[in-house]
């Protein structure tokens, strides 16, 4: 939930991590802001610039394919999905939102790799703009925390 109490994490040291972000270009103004906020937060969490990879794809449905290719390289401790789907007048919104989310989740489970999903699904552009920075930062925090947690659990 936007503005929710997310609690405090204790596994926020990204200094040893390699992270890749996949950004959908559809609704590019929003997704670029997501990516910029995400990168800035990764750096603030200690992830080294040289250990951040940024890939772009046409839209939200293509994000999972790029995530899969990155996961297969076995070079990353966490992946991040960035996109923006804004409701329109047809069923297409539900199809893209549901299928992109399922694909992103599947990559994490299939490859035992944390994938932070920051593909926004909003009713309108105003909601997307209101969330673009916070959700980008959240994705970075989730990626770092989960990468550290999975390392601890192995």
C-alpha positions in Angstrom: 0.0 0.0 0.0 1.2 3.5 -0.8 2.6 5.2 2.3 2.2 2.0 4.4 4.2 1.2 7.5 6.8 -1.1 6.0 8.7 -1.8 9.2 12.5 -1.6 9.6 14.9 -4.0 7.9 18.2 -5.0 9.3 19.7 -6.6 6.1 20.3 -3.4 4.1 24.1 -3.7 3.3 24.4 -4.0 -0.5 28.2 -3.5 -0.6 28.9 -7.1 -1.9 25.8 -7.4 -4.1 25.4 -7.5 -7.9 21.9 -6.3 -9.0 20.2 -6.0 -12.3 17.2 -3.8 -13.1 14.9 -4.4 -16.1 12.9 -1.3 -17.1 9.9 -1.4 -19.4 10.0 1.7 -21.7 6.2 1.9 -22.0 5.1 4.9 -20.0 8.8 5.8 -20.1 8.5 9.0 -18.1 7.3 7.0 -15.1 9.6 4.1 -15.6 12.6 6.3 -16.0 11.8 8.0 -12.7 11.4 4.5 -11.1 14.8 3.5 -12.4 16.5 6.6 -11.2 15.0 6.3 -7.7 15.9 2.7 -7.6 19.5 3.2 -8.7 20.0 6.1 -6.2 18.7 3.9 -3.4 20.9 0.9 -4.5 23.9 3.2 -4.3 22.8 4.6 -0.9 22.6 1.0 0.3 26.2 0.4 -0.7 25.8 -1.4 -4.0 28.7 -0.3 -6.2 27.8 1.4 -9.5 29.9 -1.1 -11.4 27.7 -3.9 -9.9 24.4 -2.4 -11.2 23.2 -3.5 -14.6 20.3 -1.6 -16.2 18.4 -3.2 -19.2 15.4 -1.8 -21.0 12.6 -3.7 -22.8 9.6 -2.5 -24.7 6.9 -3.1 -22.1 5.8 -4.9 -19.0 5.2 -8.2 -20.7 8.8 -8.4 -21.9 10.3 -7.8 -18.4 10.1 -11.4 -17.4 12.0 -12.6 -20.5 14.9 -10.2 -19.8 14.8 -11.2 -16.1 15.1 -14.9 -17.1 18.1 -14.2 -19.4 19.8 -12.3 -16.5 19.0 -15.0 -14.0 20.5 -17.6 -16.3 23.8 -15.7 -16.3 24.2 -16.6 -12.6 25.9 -13.3 -11.9 23.3 -11.4 -9.9 22.3 -11.6 -6.3 18.9 -9.9 -7.0 16.9 -8.6 -9.9 14.4 -5.7 -10.1 11.4 -5.4 -12.4 10.4 -1.8 -13.2 7.4 -0.8 -15.3 4.1 1.0 -15.3 0.7 -0.2 -16.4 -2.1 2.4 -16.4 -5.7 1.2 -16.6 -7.4 2.0 -20.0 -10.8 1.3 -21.3 -10.3 -2.4 -22.2 -9.5 -5.7 -20.5 -5.8 -5.3 -21.7 -4.9 -3.7 -18.4 -5.8 -6.8 -16.4 -4.1 -9.1 -18.9 -0.8 -7.2 -18.8 -0.9 -6.6 -15.1 -1.6 -10.2 -14.2 0.7 -11.9 -16.7 3.6 -9.6 -16.1 3.3 -10.2 -12.3 3.1 -13.9 -12.8 6.1 -13.9 -15.0 8.2 -11.9 -12.6 7.2 -14.1 -9.7 8.0 -17.2 -11.6 11.6 -16.1 -12.3 12.2 -15.6 -8.6 10.8 -19.0 -7.8 12.4 -20.9 -10.7 15.9 -19.5 -10.2 15.8 -19.1 -6.3 16.7 -15.5 -6.8 15.1 -12.4 -5.3 13.1 -10.4 -7.8 11.7 -7.1 -6.5 8.5 -6.3 -8.5 8.1 -2.5 -9.0 5.8 -2.8 -12.0 3.2 -0.2 -11.0 -0.4 -0.9 -11.8 -2.5 2.3 -11.4 -5.8 3.7 -12.3 -4.4 6.8 -13.9 -1.2 8.8 -14.6 -1.6 10.9 -11.4 -1.4 7.7 -9.3 1.7 6.6 -11.2 3.4 9.9 -10.7 2.6 9.9 -7.0 4.3 6.4 -6.6 7.2 6.6 -9.0 9.9 7.6 -6.6 8.8 5.7 -3.5 8.2 2.5 -5.3 11.6 2.8 -7.1 13.3 3.1 -3.7 11.2 0.3 -2.2 12.3 -2.0 -5.0 16.0 -1.4 -4.2 15.4 -2.0 -0.5 13.5 -5.2 -1.2 16.2 -6.5 -3.6 19.0 -5.9 -1.1 17.2 -7.2 1.9 16.1 -10.4 0.2 19.5 -11.0 -1.4 21.0 -10.8 2.1 18.3 -12.9 3.7 18.6 -15.7 1.1 22.4 -15.7 1.5 21.8 -16.1 5.3 19.3 -18.9 4.8 21.5 -21.0 2.5 
